[in-house]
Amino acid sequence: KTPSAPHNNVNAVSWAPHSPGHLATAGDGCQALIWDMYHVPKRDDPILSYNARAPISNLQWSSSFPDWLAITIDNKLQLLRV
């Protein structure tokens, strides 16, 4: 029997304002993940990932600058260029 993976809560989801097929997620697994909903060959295959030092509590894609994603870790804001 294969051991089950630990469950990590998803704390935030943000659809890309410039592309209806791109979705960003973040949570207790200390990762921000970007998914291409049109080309995902399997459910657990993001196109881009960012490893944070702690759980990510929130995430928002910029509607004015689509190459930028904002995440919050603890009480700090971090900007990611995607």
Sequence and secondary structure as in RCSB ss.txt:
>XXXX:A:sequence
KTPSAPHNNVNAVSWAPHSPGHLATAGDGCQALIWDMYHVPKRDDPILSYNARAPISNLQWSSSFPDWLAITIDN
KLQLLRV
>XXXX:A:secstr
         EEEEEE TT TTEEEEEETTSEEEEEETTT SSTT  SEEEE SS EEEEEE SS TTEEEEEETT
EEEEEE 
